[in-house]
Amino acid sequence: MAEKKRIVEWVKEHMAEVVDDTWTPGQYLLELAAFRQEQAQMRRNAAQLLRELAAEGVSEQELETVRAALNEQLVEEGIMPLDPPRMRPRGNNASSTNSSGNR
């Protein structure tokens, strides 16, 4: 809940900075939505490139090098980086190990 309030505050602050005689709040929100969609598309494109390279048989080491470069570009654009590959299938959790790490 605190995160949601922080985000709403951020939007209000930035909207106050750009809303003037030429921009309405609605225009600002439309531009913000379009900007976020562009960022999401950039991230999808990066993920698609990795999938295509993996399908072509590129080595894991090369994929990780490309992933690191893509993540660097994404972060520079203010976009969340791509997740590293999952080490375990979904559904597995740490509850299957005890406090000493043994199963």
N, CA, C and O of each residue as an XYZ file, in Angstrom:
412
protein
N       0.816     -1.192      0.000
C       0.000      0.000      0.000
C       0.865      1.263      0.000
O       0.553      2.246     -0.673
N       1.952      1.217      0.765
C       2.847      2.371      0.813
C       3.472      2.629     -0.562
O       3.680      3.777     -0.953
N       3.768      1.549     -1.289
C       4.344      1.690     -2.631
C       3.350      2.383     -3.565
O       3.738      3.238     -4.360
N       2.086      2.021     -3.472
C       1.058      2.632     -4.321
C       0.953      4.125     -4.023
O       0.840      4.936     -4.942
N       0.989      4.489     -2.744
C       0.923      5.903     -2.372
C       2.129      6.655     -2.905
O       2.002      7.788     -3.368
N       3.300      6.031     -2.844
C       4.517      6.663     -3.343
C       4.411      6.923     -4.844
O       4.820      7.979     -5.326
N       3.867      5.965     -5.572
C       3.716      6.117     -7.023
C       2.726      7.226     -7.349
O       2.968      8.039     -8.240
N       1.609      7.257     -6.626
C       0.606      8.307     -6.854
C       1.212      9.679     -6.573
O       0.984     10.617     -7.337
N       1.976      9.813     -5.497
C       2.653     11.073     -5.181
C       3.593     11.484     -6.302
O       3.633     12.650     -6.695
N       4.358     10.508     -6.821
C       5.298     10.788     -7.901
C       4.558     11.334     -9.124
O       4.977     12.324     -9.724
N       3.448     10.675     -9.486
C       2.677     11.120    -10.654
C       2.142     12.528    -10.416
O       2.212     13.374    -11.308
N       1.612     12.786     -9.229
C       1.081     14.116     -8.929
C       2.172     15.180     -9.043
O       1.952     16.236     -9.635
N       3.339     14.902     -8.480
C       4.442     15.870     -8.528
C       4.851     16.168     -9.960
O       5.006     17.328    -10.343
N       5.026     15.101    -10.758
C       5.461     15.304    -12.137
C       4.368     15.931    -12.995
O       4.657     16.699    -13.913
N       3.127     15.607    -12.698
C       2.034     16.224    -13.437
C       2.008     17.723    -13.152
O       1.799     18.520    -14.067
N       2.217     18.114    -11.905
C       2.224     19.533    -11.537
C       3.329     20.285    -12.274
O       3.181     21.468    -12.582
N       4.433     19.601    -12.554
C       5.550     20.248    -13.250
C       5.256     20.498    -14.723
O       5.772     21.459    -15.293
N       4.441     19.659    -15.352
C       4.239     19.793    -16.797
C       2.878     20.344    -17.195
O       2.693     20.800    -18.323
N       1.933     20.301    -16.278
C       0.602     20.815    -16.617
C       0.658     22.338    -16.575
O       0.992     22.937    -15.553
N       0.328     22.941    -17.695
C       0.280     24.397    -17.785
C      -0.767     24.765    -18.826
O      -1.720     24.015    -19.039
N      -0.601     25.887    -19.459
C      -1.594     26.332    -20.437
C      -1.657     25.436    -21.663
O      -2.681     25.403    -22.346
N      -0.580     24.704    -21.960
C      -0.567     23.876    -23.166
C      -0.845     22.405    -22.876
O      -1.250     21.674    -23.780
N      -0.638     21.953    -21.642
C      -0.862     20.547    -21.283
C      -1.988     20.467    -20.264
O      -2.039     21.246    -19.312
N      -2.880     19.524    -20.476
C      -3.910     19.247    -19.477
C      -3.493     17.999    -18.710
O      -2.630     17.256    -19.178
N      -4.075     17.752    -17.559
C      -3.768     16.502    -16.851
C      -4.032     15.268    -17.709
O      -3.276     14.299    -17.656
N      -5.084     15.303    -18.485
C      -5.396     14.174    -19.358
C      -4.325     13.931    -20.403
O      -3.952     12.790    -20.673
N      -3.830     15.021    -20.993
C      -2.754     14.894    -21.982
C      -1.499     14.326    -21.338
O      -0.824     13.476    -21.919
N      -1.189     14.799    -20.138
C      -0.020     14.287    -19.427
C      -0.147     12.791    -19.200
O       0.793     12.039    -19.457
N      -1.305     12.356    -18.718
C      -1.495     10.929    -18.444
C      -1.430     10.099    -19.720
O      -0.906      8.985    -19.708
N      -1.960     10.631    -20.821
C      -1.858      9.922    -22.104
C      -0.408      9.796    -22.546
O       0.012      8.736    -23.011
N       0.359     10.874    -22.403
C       1.779     10.833    -22.775
C       2.552      9.873    -21.870
O       3.422      9.140    -22.340
N       2.239      9.877    -20.590
C       2.894      8.968    -19.666
C       2.592      7.516    -20.038
O       3.486      6.670    -20.030
N       1.339      7.235    -20.362
C       0.951      5.873    -20.761
C       1.669      5.469    -22.048
O       2.141      4.337    -22.156
N       1.760      6.367    -23.017
C       2.442      6.063    -24.282
C       3.929      5.803    -24.029
O       4.506      4.883    -24.609
N       4.543      6.607    -23.172
C       5.949      6.432    -22.835
C       6.187      5.072    -22.193
O       7.138      4.374    -22.544
N       5.321      4.695    -21.249
C       5.466      3.404    -20.570
C       5.255      2.251    -21.550
O       5.909      1.215    -21.430
N       4.355      2.415    -22.513
C       4.144      1.379    -23.522
C       5.378      1.223    -24.398
O       5.743      0.105    -24.764
N       6.021      2.331    -24.737
C       7.262      2.272    -25.513
C       8.338      1.530    -24.732
O       9.057      0.700    -25.287
N       8.446      1.833    -23.438
C       9.431      1.140    -22.608
C       9.132     -0.359    -22.543
O      10.044     -1.181    -22.637
N       7.870     -0.707    -22.385
C       7.484     -2.119    -22.321
C       7.818     -2.822    -23.636
O       8.261     -3.970    -23.634
N       7.605     -2.135    -24.757
C       7.922     -2.734    -26.049
C       9.424     -2.946    -26.201
O       9.852     -3.959    -26.754
N      10.226     -2.004    -25.719
C      11.681     -2.162    -25.780
C      12.109     -3.396    -24.991
O      12.972     -4.153    -25.435
N      11.505     -3.595    -23.820
C      11.847     -4.753    -22.992
C      11.398     -6.050    -23.662
O      12.123     -7.045    -23.634
N      10.204     -6.046    -24.265
C       9.733     -7.236    -24.991
C      10.652     -7.556    -26.168
O      10.941     -8.722    -26.434
N      11.109     -6.525    -26.868
C      12.018     -6.741    -27.999
C      13.333     -7.364    -27.537
O      13.870     -8.253    -28.197
N      13.846     -6.897    -26.405
C      15.094     -7.448    -25.869
C      14.901     -8.916    -25.501
O      15.748     -9.754    -25.810
N      13.789     -9.225    -24.842
C      13.508    -10.610    -24.457
C      13.337    -11.493    -25.694
O      13.796    -12.636    -25.713
N      12.682    -10.968    -26.717
C      12.488    -11.730    -27.956
C      13.822    -12.025    -28.623
O      14.031    -13.128    -29.128
N      14.718    -11.064    -28.630
C      16.046    -11.272    -29.206
C      16.757    -12.418    -28.493
O      17.356    -13.276    -29.141
N      16.692    -12.433    -27.163
C      17.317    -13.531    -26.418
C      16.691    -14.880    -26.769
O      17.404    -15.870    -26.937
N      15.362    -14.924    -26.881
C      14.690    -16.182    -27.250
C      15.122    -16.654    -28.634
O      15.348    -17.845    -28.847
N      15.236    -15.718    -29.574
C      15.650    -16.071    -30.929
C      17.086    -16.595    -30.948
O      17.383    -17.579    -31.625
N      17.961    -15.943    -30.211
C      19.349    -16.404    -30.150
C      19.430    -17.795    -29.519
O      20.189    -18.645    -29.986
N      18.660    -18.026    -28.471
C      18.652    -19.345    -27.822
C      18.136    -20.404    -28.791
O      18.660    -21.518    -28.826
N      17.120    -20.070    -29.575
C      16.567    -21.017    -30.548
C      17.568    -21.328    -31.653
O      17.540    -22.412    -32.237
N      18.443    -20.384    -31.935
C      19.477    -20.581    -32.957
C      20.647    -21.399    -32.428
O      21.547    -21.756    -33.188
N      20.642    -21.696    -31.136
C      21.689    -22.522    -30.566
C      22.890    -21.766    -30.040
O      23.961    -22.346    -29.861
N      22.726    -20.478    -29.792
C      23.825    -19.686    -29.234
C      24.154    -20.231    -27.843
O      23.254    -20.611    -27.094
N      25.428    -20.269    -27.504
C      25.863    -20.835    -26.217
C      25.316    -20.023    -25.044
O      24.985    -18.845    -25.177
N      25.232    -20.691    -23.889
C      24.765    -20.024    -22.669
C      25.654    -18.832    -22.319
O      25.165    -17.790    -21.882
N      26.954    -18.994    -22.512
C      27.883    -17.911    -22.203
C      27.626    -16.703    -23.103
O      27.615    -15.566    -22.630
N      27.419    -16.947    -24.399
C      27.125    -15.850    -25.319
C      25.781    -15.204    -24.989
O      25.640    -13.982    -25.048
N      24.791    -16.038    -24.639
C      23.486    -15.494    -24.261
C      23.605    -14.583    -23.043
O      22.979    -13.524    -22.994
N      24.401    -14.991    -22.068
C      24.562    -14.185    -20.863
C      25.273    -12.878    -21.182
O      24.962    -11.844    -20.591
N      26.224    -12.913    -22.111
C      26.913    -11.686    -22.534
C      25.923    -10.729    -23.199
O      25.923     -9.530    -22.921
N      25.083    -11.272    -24.078
C      24.075    -10.447    -24.753
C      23.070     -9.920    -23.729
O      22.689     -8.751    -23.776
N      22.639    -10.791    -22.796
C      21.688    -10.375    -21.764
C      22.261     -9.203    -20.955
O      21.553     -8.233    -20.681
N      23.525     -9.291    -20.579
C      24.159     -8.224    -19.797
C      24.177     -6.911    -20.582
O      23.903     -5.848    -20.025
N      24.498     -6.988    -21.865
C      24.523     -5.779    -22.699
C      23.119     -5.193    -22.848
O      22.935     -3.979    -22.756
N      22.134     -6.056    -23.078
C      20.758     -5.579    -23.193
C      20.287     -4.957    -21.883
O      19.644     -3.907    -21.882
N      20.610     -5.611    -20.769
C      20.210     -5.069    -19.473
C      20.823     -3.699    -19.225
O      20.170     -2.814    -18.673
N      22.062     -3.525    -19.627
C      22.721     -2.233    -19.465
C      21.963     -1.153    -20.228
O      21.734     -0.059    -19.712
N      21.577     -1.473    -21.461
C      20.823     -0.513    -22.270
C      19.458     -0.232    -21.652
O      19.019      0.916    -21.599
N      18.785     -1.289    -21.183
C      17.467     -1.106    -20.580
C      17.543     -0.219    -19.345
O      16.732      0.691    -19.177
N      18.514     -0.484    -18.485
C      18.660      0.302    -17.257
C      18.953      1.764    -17.587
O      18.439      2.665    -16.925
N      19.781      2.003    -18.611
C      20.072      3.381    -19.024
C      18.806      4.111    -19.446
O      18.707      5.328    -19.290
N      17.834      3.367    -19.983
C      16.560      3.949    -20.414
C      15.539      3.997    -19.281
O      14.408      4.442    -19.475
N      15.944      3.535    -18.092
C      15.024      3.532    -16.959
C      14.040      2.373    -16.979
O      12.960      2.446    -16.393
N      14.431      1.300    -17.664
C      13.565      0.133    -17.831
C      14.105     -1.010    -16.985
O      15.315     -1.211    -16.887
N      13.193     -1.751    -16.378
C      13.573     -2.895    -15.556
C      14.363     -3.889    -16.397
O      13.941     -4.227    -17.503
N      15.507     -4.366    -15.894
C      16.320     -5.316    -16.668
C      15.624     -6.670    -16.802
O      14.702     -6.999    -16.056
N      16.093     -7.431    -17.768
C      15.578     -8.777    -17.971
C      15.994     -9.660    -16.810
O      17.090     -9.510    -16.269
N      15.134    -10.567    -16.432
C      15.444    -11.485    -15.343
C      16.500    -12.480    -15.790
O      16.532    -12.876    -16.955
N      17.370    -12.886    -14.865
C      18.311    -13.954    -15.210
C      17.542    -15.253    -15.419
O      16.414    -15.373    -14.941
N      18.107    -16.210    -16.105
C      17.390    -17.465    -16.339
C      17.077    -18.150    -15.010
O      17.858    -18.083    -14.061
N      15.934    -18.801    -14.962
C      15.533    -19.519    -13.751
C      16.413    -20.748    -13.587
O      16.680    -21.472    -14.545
N      16.861    -20.969    -12.349
C      17.707    -22.116    -12.058
C      16.878    -23.359    -11.742
O      17.355    -24.485    -11.881
N      15.632    -23.143    -11.314
C      14.744    -24.253    -10.975
C      13.422    -24.053    -11.684
O      13.026    -22.920    -11.961
N      12.730    -25.155    -11.983
C      11.399    -25.001    -12.570
C      10.465    -24.304    -11.591
O      10.655    -24.389    -10.378
N       9.472    -23.626    -12.110
C       8.485    -22.976    -11.254
C       7.797    -24.018    -10.387
O       7.654    -25.178    -10.773
N       7.378    -23.580     -9.215
C       6.681    -24.480     -8.315
C       7.588    -25.046     -7.251
O       7.121    -25.424     -6.176
N       8.897    -25.114     -7.533
C       9.843    -25.550     -6.500
C      10.073    -24.379     -5.568
O      10.139    -23.232     -6.009
N      10.196    -24.666     -4.272
C      10.470    -23.579     -3.352
C      11.455    -24.025     -2.295
O      11.783    -25.206     -2.184
N      11.915    -23.077     -1.533
C      12.947    -23.359     -0.532
C      12.417    -24.177      0.631
O      13.209    -24.640      1.451
N      11.103    -24.375      0.738
C      10.570    -25.113      1.870
C      10.946    -26.583      1.816
O      10.745    -27.311      2.788
N      11.494    -27.031      0.683
C      11.889    -28.425      0.583
C      13.268    -28.668      1.179
O      13.756    -29.799      1.174
N      13.903    -27.611      1.692
C      15.193    -27.782      2.355
C      15.040    -27.359      3.814
O      14.218    -26.505      4.146
N      15.854    -27.978      4.685
C      15.785    -27.570      6.078
C      16.764    -26.446      6.331
O      17.422    -25.984      5.399
N      16.878    -25.991      7.578
C      17.694    -24.831      7.880
C      19.166    -25.028      7.576
O      19.900    -24.054      7.409
N      19.611    -26.282      7.499
C      21.029    -26.525      7.180
C      21.234    -26.678      5.679
O      22.354    -26.905      5.221
N      20.144    -26.552      4.906
C      20.253    -26.645      3.454
C      20.087    -28.051      2.940
O      20.192    -28.278      1.735
N      19.827    -29.016      3.826
C      19.654    -30.399      3.400
C      18.197    -30.691      3.091
O      17.287    -30.094      3.666
N      18.000    -31.606      2.186
C      16.631    -32.003      1.846
C      16.177    -33.120      2.721
O      15.048    -33.591      2.584
